[in-house]
Amino acid sequence: MPPVAVARVRIGLPASRSLKEKRAVLRALLDRLRGRFNVSAAEVGAQDVHHLAEIGIAVVSGEPSVARRVLDEVVHFLETSVELDGRAEVLRVETGLR
């Protein structure tokens, strides 16, 4: 079984006033993560709360160190991204290697 690095990220969306606004922000963010880092990413929790999101991210690699490094880069991107532009903020990150 190849190593898989996983993260569960809780994101606050303070400016979101509806589920439609939340999903627009999340769709752009998830597409960006998939394209830039070649990871699997999806909304995995808080689907019915417009000011909060939980996303899951997975990285599969032949080497555990590579999977972990890519996941660390994704988390760093999320925590420091100017692309979120105040529309979203990382509240909590849980990571693991399986």
DSSP file (Angstrom, degrees, kcal/mol; ACC not computed):
  #  RESIDUE AA STRUCTURE BP1 BP2  ACC     N-H-->O    O-->H-N    N-H-->O    O-->H-N    TCO  KAPPA ALPHA  PHI   PSI    X-CA   Y-CA   Z-CA
    1    1 A M              0   0    0      0, 0.0     3,-0.1     0, 0.0     0, 0.0   0.000 360.0 360.0 360.0 124.2    0.0    0.0    0.0
    2    2 A P        -     0   0    0      0, 0.0    60,-0.2     0, 0.0     2,-0.1  -0.359 360.0 -95.0 -69.8 152.3    1.6    3.3   -1.0
    3    3 A P        -     0   0    0      0, 0.0    58,-1.8     0, 0.0     2,-0.4  -0.402  38.3-161.7 -67.8 143.1    1.9    6.0    1.7
    4    4 A V  E     -A   60   0A   0     56,-0.2    94,-3.3    -2,-0.1     2,-0.5  -0.988   6.2-156.5-129.4 121.4   -0.9    8.6    1.8
    5    5 A A  E     -AB  59  97A   0     54,-2.6    54,-2.5    -2,-0.4     2,-0.3  -0.845  21.1-173.0 -94.6 132.3   -0.6   11.9    3.6
    6    6 A V  E     -AB  58  96A   0     90,-2.9    90,-2.2    -2,-0.5     2,-0.3  -0.915  12.2-173.1-128.7 152.5   -4.0   13.3    4.6
    7    7 A A  E     -AB  57  95A   0     50,-2.2    50,-2.4    -2,-0.3     2,-0.5  -0.997  13.6-157.8-141.7 145.9   -5.2   16.6    6.1
    8    8 A R  E     -AB  56  94A   0     86,-2.6    86,-2.3    -2,-0.3     2,-0.5  -0.994  21.3-168.6-120.1 120.5   -8.5   17.8    7.4
    9    9 A V  E     -AB  55  93A   0     46,-2.8    46,-2.5    -2,-0.5     2,-0.5  -0.942  13.0-153.1-119.6 124.6   -8.6   21.6    7.3
   10   10 A R  E     -AB  54  92A   0     82,-2.7    81,-3.1    -2,-0.5    82,-1.4  -0.847  19.2-168.5 -95.2 128.3  -11.3   23.7    9.0
   11   11 A I  E     -AB  53  90A   0     42,-3.3    42,-2.5    -2,-0.5     2,-0.4  -0.960  13.9-143.5-123.3 131.9  -11.8   27.0    7.2
   12   12 A G  E     -AB  52  89A   0     77,-3.2    77,-2.2    -2,-0.4    40,-0.2  -0.767   8.6-168.9 -91.0 139.4  -13.7   30.1    8.4
   13   13 A L    >   +     0   0    0     38,-2.6     3,-1.4    -2,-0.4    75,-0.2  -0.654  14.1 168.9-124.9  72.5  -15.6   32.1    5.8
   14   14 A P  T 3  S+     0   0    0      0, 0.0    -1,-0.1     0, 0.0    73,-0.1   0.768  74.9  49.4 -63.2 -27.6  -16.6   35.2    7.7
   15   15 A A  T 3  S+     0   0    0     72,-0.4     2,-0.3    71,-0.3    72,-0.1   0.560  83.7 110.4 -88.2  -7.7  -17.7   37.2    4.7
   16   16 A S    <   +     0   0    0     -3,-1.4    -3,-0.1    71,-0.3     3,-0.1  -0.525  38.4 177.0 -73.8 127.2  -19.9   34.4    3.3
   17   17 A R        +     0   0    0     -2,-0.3     2,-0.3     1,-0.1    -1,-0.1   0.456  64.9  20.0-107.5  -4.1  -23.6   35.3    3.6
   18   18 A S  S  > S-     0   0    0     32,-0.3     4,-2.2     1,-0.1    -1,-0.1  -0.977  77.9-106.8-156.1 165.4  -25.0   32.2    1.9
   19   19 A L  H  > S+     0   0    0     -2,-0.3     4,-2.7     1,-0.2     5,-0.2   0.832 118.7  59.4 -64.9 -31.4  -24.2   28.6    0.9
   20   20 A K  H  > S+     0   0    0      2,-0.2     4,-1.6     1,-0.2    -1,-0.2   0.922 107.4  44.5 -63.4 -44.4  -23.9   29.8   -2.7
   21   21 A E  H  > S+     0   0    0      2,-0.2     4,-2.1     1,-0.2    -2,-0.2   0.916 113.2  51.9 -64.6 -43.7  -21.1   32.3   -1.8
   22   22 A K  H  X S+     0   0    0     -4,-2.2     4,-2.7     1,-0.2    -2,-0.2   0.937 109.8  48.2 -58.6 -48.2  -19.4   29.6    0.3
   23   23 A R  H  X S+     0   0    0     -4,-2.7     4,-2.8     1,-0.2    -1,-0.2   0.830 108.0  55.1 -66.1 -32.0  -19.4   27.1   -2.5
   24   24 A A  H  X S+     0   0    0     -4,-1.6     4,-1.8     2,-0.2    -1,-0.2   0.929 111.7  43.8 -64.9 -44.7  -18.0   29.6   -5.0
   25   25 A V  H  X S+     0   0    0     -4,-2.1     4,-2.3     2,-0.2    -2,-0.2   0.937 116.8  46.5 -64.6 -46.4  -15.1   30.3   -2.7
   26   26 A L  H  X S+     0   0    0     -4,-2.7     4,-3.3     2,-0.2     5,-0.3   0.899 109.0  54.2 -64.4 -41.5  -14.5   26.6   -2.0
   27   27 A R  H  X S+     0   0    0     -4,-2.8     4,-2.3     1,-0.2    -1,-0.2   0.930 111.6  45.0 -59.2 -45.6  -14.8   25.6   -5.6
   28   28 A A  H  X S+     0   0    0     -4,-1.8     4,-2.0    -5,-0.2    -1,-0.2   0.911 115.5  47.7 -64.6 -42.1  -12.1   28.1   -6.6
   29   29 A L  H  X S+     0   0    0     -4,-2.3     4,-2.4     2,-0.2    -2,-0.2   0.932 113.0  46.5 -65.5 -47.0   -9.9   27.0   -3.7
   30   30 A L  H  X S+     0   0    0     -4,-3.3     4,-2.5     1,-0.2     5,-0.2   0.898 112.2  51.0 -64.8 -40.6  -10.3   23.3   -4.3
   31   31 A D  H  X S+     0   0    0     -4,-2.3     4,-2.4    -5,-0.3    -1,-0.2   0.903 110.3  50.3 -61.7 -40.3   -9.6   23.7   -8.0
   32   32 A R  H  X S+     0   0    0     -4,-2.0     4,-2.8     2,-0.2     5,-0.3   0.917 110.9  48.2 -64.5 -44.0   -6.5   25.7   -7.2
   33   33 A L  H  X S+     0   0    0     -4,-2.4     4,-2.2     1,-0.2     6,-0.5   0.924 113.0  48.0 -62.2 -44.9   -5.2   23.1   -4.8
   34   34 A R  H  X S+     0   0    0     -4,-2.5     4,-1.3     1,-0.2    -2,-0.2   0.919 117.6  41.4 -62.7 -43.8   -5.8   20.3   -7.3
   35   35 A G  H  < S+     0   0    0     -4,-2.4    -2,-0.2    -5,-0.2    -1,-0.2   0.897 120.2  40.3 -72.6 -41.7   -4.1   22.1  -10.2
   36   36 A R  H  < S+     0   0    0     -4,-2.8    -2,-0.2    -5,-0.2    -3,-0.2   0.867 131.8  21.1 -77.9 -37.2   -1.2   23.5   -8.3
   37   37 A F  H  < S-     0   0    0     -4,-2.2    -3,-0.2    -5,-0.3    -2,-0.2   0.475  92.6-126.6-114.3  -4.4   -0.3   20.6   -6.1
   38   38 A N     <  +     0   0    0     -4,-1.3     2,-0.3    -5,-0.4    -4,-0.2   0.939  61.7 139.5  55.2  51.2   -1.9   17.6   -7.9
   39   39 A V        -     0   0    0     -6,-0.5     2,-0.5    20,-0.1    -1,-0.2  -0.748  59.3-109.5-116.2 164.4   -3.7   16.5   -4.8
   40   40 A S  E     +C   58   0A   0     18,-2.3    18,-2.4    -2,-0.3     2,-0.3  -0.845  44.9 171.7 -91.0 133.7   -7.2   15.1   -4.1
   41   41 A A  E     +C   57   0A   0     -2,-0.5     2,-0.3    16,-0.2    16,-0.2  -0.996   5.6 155.2-148.0 138.4   -9.3   17.7   -2.3
   42   42 A A  E     -C   56   0A   0     14,-2.0    14,-3.0    -2,-0.3     2,-0.4  -0.989  48.4 -94.5-156.6 157.5  -13.0   17.9   -1.4
   43   43 A E  E     +C   55   0A   0     -2,-0.3    12,-0.3    12,-0.2     3,-0.1  -0.674  43.3 170.8 -73.7 126.9  -15.4   19.4    1.1
   44   44 A V  E     +     0   0A   0     10,-2.9     2,-0.3    -2,-0.4    11,-0.2   0.426  53.2  15.6-122.3  -2.2  -15.9   16.8    3.8
   45   45 A G  E    S+C   54   0A   0      9,-1.3     9,-1.4     1,-0.1    -1,-0.2  -0.989 100.9  37.8-163.9 167.3  -17.8   18.5    6.6
   46   46 A A    >   +     0   0    0     -2,-0.3     3,-1.5     7,-0.2     6,-0.2   0.821  60.3 157.4  55.9  36.7  -20.0   21.5    7.6
   47   47 A Q  T 3   +     0   0    0      1,-0.3    -1,-0.1     6,-0.1    -4,-0.0   0.781  69.6  46.3 -63.2 -27.0  -21.7   21.4    4.2
   48   48 A D  T 3  S+     0   0    0      2,-0.0     2,-0.6     1,-0.0    -1,-0.3   0.241  91.9  89.8-102.6  14.2  -24.8   23.2    5.5
   49   49 A V    X   -     0   0    0     -3,-1.5     3,-1.1     3,-0.3   -31,-0.1  -0.949  60.5-159.2-113.0 117.5  -23.0   26.0    7.4
   50   50 A H  T 3  S+     0   0    0     -2,-0.6   -32,-0.3     1,-0.2    -1,-0.1   0.691  88.0  45.4 -74.7 -17.5  -22.4   29.1    5.2
   51   51 A H  T 3  S+     0   0    0    -34,-0.1   -38,-2.6   -36,-0.1     2,-0.3   0.295 111.4  53.5-107.2  10.4  -19.6   30.6    7.4
   52   52 A L  E <   +A   12   0A   0     -3,-1.1     2,-0.3   -40,-0.2    -3,-0.3  -0.998  57.0 179.8-145.7 143.5  -17.6   27.4    8.0
   53   53 A A  E     -A   11   0A   0    -42,-2.5   -42,-3.3    -2,-0.3     2,-0.4  -0.988  13.7-157.6-141.9 151.8  -16.0   24.6    5.8
   54   54 A E  E     -AC  10  45A   0     -9,-1.4   -10,-2.9    -2,-0.3    -9,-1.3  -0.996  16.9-172.6-127.3 126.0  -14.0   21.5    6.3
   55   55 A I  E     -AC   9  43A   0    -46,-2.5   -46,-2.8    -2,-0.4     2,-0.4  -0.912  13.0-146.4-118.9 147.9  -12.0   20.2    3.5
   56   56 A G  E     -AC   8  42A   0    -14,-3.0   -14,-2.0    -2,-0.4     2,-0.4  -0.906  14.0-169.5-110.2 140.4  -10.1   16.9    3.2
   57   57 A I  E     -AC   7  41A   0    -50,-2.4   -50,-2.2    -2,-0.4     2,-0.4  -0.992   2.0-172.5-131.4 136.4   -6.8   16.7    1.2
   58   58 A A  E     -AC   6  40A   0    -18,-2.4   -18,-2.3    -2,-0.4     2,-0.4  -0.993   6.6-170.0-133.6 139.7   -4.9   13.5    0.2
   59   59 A V  E     -A    5   0A   0    -54,-2.5   -54,-2.6    -2,-0.4     2,-0.4  -0.995   6.2-164.7-127.8 124.5   -1.5   13.0   -1.3
   60   60 A V  E     +A    4   0A   0     -2,-0.4     2,-0.3   -56,-0.2   -56,-0.2  -0.924  20.8 155.1-110.5 134.3   -0.4    9.6   -2.6
   61   61 A S        -     0   0    0    -58,-1.8    -2,-0.0    -2,-0.4     6,-0.0  -0.970  52.7-117.8-150.6 161.9    3.3    9.0   -3.3
   62   62 A G  S    S+     0   0    0     -2,-0.3     3,-0.1   -60,-0.2   -58,-0.1   0.715 104.2  51.1 -73.4 -20.5    5.8    6.2   -3.6
   63   63 A E  S  > S-     0   0    0      1,-0.1     4,-2.0   -60,-0.1     3,-0.4  -0.971  74.0-143.8-121.7 130.0    7.8    7.7   -0.7
   64   64 A P  H  > S+     0   0    0      0, 0.0     4,-2.5     0, 0.0     5,-0.2   0.875 102.5  56.0 -57.4 -38.0    6.3    8.8    2.6
   65   65 A S  H  > S+     0   0    0      1,-0.2     4,-2.1     2,-0.2     5,-0.1   0.861 107.4  48.6 -65.7 -34.6    8.7   11.8    2.8
   66   66 A V  H  > S+     0   0    0     -3,-0.4     4,-2.5     2,-0.2     5,-0.2   0.926 111.3  49.1 -70.0 -44.9    7.4   13.1   -0.6
   67   67 A A  H  X S+     0   0    0     -4,-2.0     4,-2.2     1,-0.2    -2,-0.2   0.922 113.8  46.8 -59.7 -44.3    3.8   12.7    0.4
   68   68 A R  H  X S+     0   0    0     -4,-2.5     4,-2.5     2,-0.2    -1,-0.2   0.896 111.1  51.5 -65.7 -41.0    4.4   14.6    3.7
   69   69 A R  H  X S+     0   0    0     -4,-2.1     4,-2.1     2,-0.2    -2,-0.2   0.920 110.6  47.9 -63.2 -44.5    6.4   17.4    2.0
   70   70 A V  H  X S+     0   0    0     -4,-2.5     4,-2.1     2,-0.2    -1,-0.2   0.921 112.3  49.5 -62.7 -43.2    3.7   18.0   -0.6
   71   71 A L  H  X S+     0   0    0     -4,-2.2     4,-2.5    -5,-0.2    -2,-0.2   0.908 109.1  52.1 -63.3 -41.1    1.0   18.1    2.1
   72   72 A D  H  X S+     0   0    0     -4,-2.5     4,-2.5     1,-0.2    -1,-0.2   0.885 108.8  51.3 -60.6 -38.4    3.1   20.5    4.2
   73   73 A E  H  X S+     0   0    0     -4,-2.1     4,-2.4     2,-0.2    -1,-0.2   0.890 109.5  50.2 -65.7 -39.3    3.3   22.7    1.1
   74   74 A V  H  X S+     0   0    0     -4,-2.1     4,-2.5     2,-0.2    -2,-0.2   0.941 112.0  46.7 -63.5 -47.4   -0.4   22.6    0.7
   75   75 A V  H  X S+     0   0    0     -4,-2.5     4,-2.4     1,-0.2    -2,-0.2   0.915 112.3  50.4 -62.2 -43.2   -1.0   23.6    4.3
   76   76 A H  H  X S+     0   0    0     -4,-2.5     4,-1.7     1,-0.2    -1,-0.2   0.919 109.6  51.5 -60.6 -43.4    1.5   26.4    4.1
   77   77 A F  H  X S+     0   0    0     -4,-2.4     4,-1.3     1,-0.2    -2,-0.2   0.929 111.3  47.5 -57.8 -46.6   -0.2   27.7    0.9
   78   78 A L  H  < S+     0   0    0     -4,-2.5    12,-0.3     1,-0.2    -2,-0.2   0.893 113.4  47.3 -63.7 -40.0   -3.6   27.7    2.7
   79   79 A E  H  < S+     0   0    0     -4,-2.4    -1,-0.2     1,-0.2    -2,-0.2   0.749 125.2  28.8 -75.2 -23.3   -2.2   29.4    5.8
   80   80 A T  H  < S+     0   0    0     -4,-1.7     2,-0.2    -5,-0.2    -1,-0.2   0.372  84.4 132.6-118.1   4.0   -0.4   32.1    3.9
   81   81 A S    ><  -     0   0    0     -4,-1.3     3,-0.6    -3,-0.2     4,-0.3  -0.386  37.8-167.3 -69.7 124.6   -2.4   32.5    0.7
   82   82 A V  G >  S+     0   0    0     -2,-0.2     3,-0.9     1,-0.2    -1,-0.2   0.633  83.8  78.1 -77.8 -14.3   -3.2   36.1   -0.4
   83   83 A E  G 3  S+     0   0    0      1,-0.3    -1,-0.2     2,-0.1     4,-0.1   0.770  83.7  61.5 -65.7 -24.5   -5.6   34.5   -2.9
   84   84 A L  G X  S-     0   0    0     -3,-0.6     3,-3.2    -6,-0.1     4,-0.4   0.780  86.1-170.2 -72.7 -25.1   -8.0   33.9    0.0
   85   85 A D  T <   -     0   0    0     -3,-0.9    -3,-0.1     1,-0.3    -2,-0.1   0.766  67.6 -52.3  45.6  43.9   -8.0   37.7    0.3
   86   86 A G  T 3  S+     0   0    0      2,-0.4    -1,-0.3     1,-0.1   -71,-0.3   0.403 120.6 103.9  77.5  -5.4   -9.9   37.8    3.6
   87   87 A R  S <  S+     0   0    0     -3,-3.2   -72,-0.4     1,-0.2     2,-0.3   0.736  90.0  15.8 -79.1 -22.0  -12.7   35.6    2.2
   88   88 A A        -     0   0    0     -4,-0.4    -2,-0.4   -75,-0.2     2,-0.3  -0.995  62.1-167.9-150.8 150.4  -11.4   32.6    4.2
   89   89 A E  E     -B   12   0A   0    -77,-2.2   -77,-3.2    -2,-0.3     2,-0.4  -0.999  29.4-114.8-142.2 141.6   -9.1   31.8    7.0
   90   90 A V  E     +B   11   0A   0     -2,-0.3   -79,-0.2   -12,-0.3     3,-0.1  -0.623  32.6 173.8 -76.3 124.6   -7.6   28.5    8.2
   91   91 A L  E     -     0   0A   0    -81,-3.1     2,-0.3    -2,-0.4   -80,-0.2   0.788  63.8  -0.1 -98.7 -38.3   -8.9   27.8   11.7
   92   92 A R  E     -B   10   0A   0    -82,-1.4   -82,-2.7     2,-0.0     2,-0.4  -0.991  54.9-162.1-156.5 144.0   -7.5   24.3   12.3
   93   93 A V  E     -B    9   0A   0     -2,-0.3     2,-0.4   -84,-0.2   -84,-0.2  -0.997   4.7-175.5-131.9 129.5   -5.4   21.7   10.5
   94   94 A E  E     -B    8   0A   0    -86,-2.3   -86,-2.6    -2,-0.4     2,-0.3  -0.993  14.6-179.5-120.6 128.1   -5.1   18.0   11.4
   95   95 A T  E     +B    7   0A   0     -2,-0.4     2,-0.3   -88,-0.2   -88,-0.2  -0.869   7.2 164.6-126.8 161.3   -2.6   15.9    9.4
   96   96 A G  E     -B    6   0A   0    -90,-2.2   -90,-2.9    -2,-0.3     2,-0.4  -0.984  28.9-128.9-164.5 165.7   -1.5   12.3    9.3
   97   97 A L  E      B    5   0A   0     -2,-0.3   -92,-0.2   -92,-0.2    -2,-0.0  -0.992 360.0 360.0-125.6 127.1    0.4    9.7    7.3
   98   98 A R              0   0    0    -94,-3.3   -93,-0.2    -2,-0.4    -1,-0.1   0.356 360.0 360.0-121.2 360.0   -1.2    6.4    6.5
